[in-house]
Amino acid sequence: MIFRSRIQYGFTLIETIIVIALSTSMMIALGSLIYSFNTISVYQQASMRSSSSASAVMRDIESLTLPANAVLQIYTFSGVTYTSSSTVLVLEIPSIDNSGNVIANTYDYAVFYSVDTNVYRLIEANALSNRSSSVKKLSSTVNTLSFVYDNDMDFTQISIVTVDIQTQTEAKQEIISDHMSEQIRLRNH
């Protein structure tokens, strides 16, 4: 008597359904993980943009306020008059030579101000100065920029400027903001 055994090759319908269900579950989990990672990454990038923008503006203001002789009440740059206020800072800065030494009785002038979400810095340099005259956009994400002076009645007596910056960026219809505030003492005070 010869027994023939039937060797079965392939999968049953139940096994195939189980494999498809497991594969689908794993694909859904992987898709959710990628979506979550992408969302977190977008928020972190927006937060970093907002924070670095506030830091860059603060560093630039600090770099010219620290060596400044005075906060000027009013100054005219290329035919446009700027007045120091809670939203504008006008500085008189000693000119420097190529070695970084102060040139006696020679001054450069700088103004910081914002228009909409942009912050600008203007410099008008003396012909002898190593600084160059320029207009530079420092940021495009500023919500508010304000200046508070320790003596706003007599600008010749100002020794401390408090700078307050709030930046905002949008990520996936949500606002991400950053806030910085710093007191900067003018030189010789």
Stockholm file with secondary structure:
# STOCKHOLM 1.0

chainA/1-189         MIFRSRIQYGFTLIETIIVIALSTSMMIALGSLIYSFNTISVYQQASMRSSSSASAVMRDIESLTLPANAVLQIYTFSGVTYTSSSTVLVLEIPSIDNSGNVIANTYDYAVFYSVDTNVYRLIEANALSNRSSSVKKLSSTVNTLSFVYDNDMDFTQISIVTVDIQTQTEAKQEIISDHMSEQIRLRNH
#=GR chainA/1-189 SS CCCCCCCCCSCCHHHHHHHHHHHHHHHHHHHHHHHHHHHHHHHHHHHHHHHHHHHHHHHHHHHHHTTCSEECSEEEETTEEEECSSSEEEEEEEEECTTSCEEEEEEEEEEEEEETTEEEEEEECCTTCSSCCEEEEEESCEEEEEEEESCSSCGGGCCEEEEEEEEEEEETTEEEEEEEEEEEECTTC
#=GC SS_cons         CCCCCCCCCSCCHHHHHHHHHHHHHHHHHHHHHHHHHHHHHHHHHHHHHHHHHHHHHHHHHHHHHTTCSEECSEEEETTEEEECSSSEEEEEEEEECTTSCEEEEEEEEEEEEEETTEEEEEEECCTTCSSCCEEEEEESCEEEEEEEESCSSCGGGCCEEEEEEEEEEEETTEEEEEEEEEEEECTTC
//
